[in-house]
Structures are given as C-alpha cells and as structure tokens.
C-alpha cells in the first residue's frame, strides 16, 4: 500500500480524498496547512506528496520549493482551482511531477498517482532486500518478514545508506553529509542516536547494524 501525504486546507475535501483513495489502495496522511505538511514530509518517507496551491499559511508553490531545496525527490502532484496555464507551467517548472485541476474525479486522481508510482525515480532499484528486510522506495515502506517498520524521515535515510552499502563500512561523517542538509544544526551524536533507534526497530529478527569503533557502521544479515 503506497503511503501518500496530502497537504490540503479544505477539511471536507481532504476527508473525501482520504476516504476515496483508501478504497484505491492508498494510505493517506492529511496535513491542513503548509507548515504541517513540511513537518510531516521531513518526519516520514512518502511515496507521493499531493499539494494544494492555495494553502492559507504558505503557498503551495513555496512548499514545493522548500521540499525540492531540501533534497526531497518524492514525486509531487499539485492541486489547483486556478485555470491559468501559467500556474500549471510554474508548478511543473518548480519541480512538480504532475498537476490536477479542481474540481476533479477521485478516480482520475488515483490513476495519476498510480502513474507516478510507475515512473522510475532516478535509482533503477525501487526495492532493496537484505536478509528478511525489504526496503521499498516506491511505496515508502520497510518490512522485516511481514512486520511493517515505522521509520521517521532521517531514520529512513540512514537505513537506506546502510542498505545501499550493505557489507561495507559507512563512516559517521559520510552518513552525516548524506542525511543532513548543509544548513542543518547537527549534534555530534545525531547519527549514533538514529542508529540506536534503527537497531531497536529492526530487533529481534532484522539485519544487524554493527559499530566499528573509529570507522563507522556496517549492516549485515543475521
């Protein structure tokens, strides 16, 4: 089931979209303004993000700008009630992957989301596997056996780096550089804390993360 972030301030419309898309096999997390949406996008991995352009606090365009500036490459679909071609061009030029004009049929929205999920997102390997752990980039999910592992955004990024380099040592400095943005305030033990959380969530049946003192971290199968 693909996990989708919906940033839409119209509560009634949001509830209708959540109910309808749930019937199409999507898990929808609603946010009702731009700030909430940005926070949720930084805390959790999503397969797709839907953004309404006419948000009350921050325009949808600015939310889109901030997501792309932070390195978030999640496919983004924008919703707009505006009929001007300039708005659609602006959204696509600023990094959106698709758009849909209001009012719309939720069946069409579901079809567009499925099309976005089918698109390659840069890395040719949408699903990574090590031992009994399946890391699904397309759907934003991690499973150990049949157990869903809930990860926050930076936990996801750390685990992804370890999986991509499974069997190799990844240094603390490299993880810090790849997980955090240049302007982020990073505590000296930030990566250590994320590693500790990942170990707890993967236990007892998931792959083991070893610490090699002075060198870094190594993901290995049990």
Helices and strands as residue ranges (DSSP letters): E 2-7, H 11-22, E 26-31, H 34-43, E 48-52, H 60-69, E 75-80, H 85-93, E 98-101, H 106-118, E 127-130, E 133-136, E 141-144, E 147-148, H 153-164, H 172-179, H 190-202, E 208-212, E 216-220
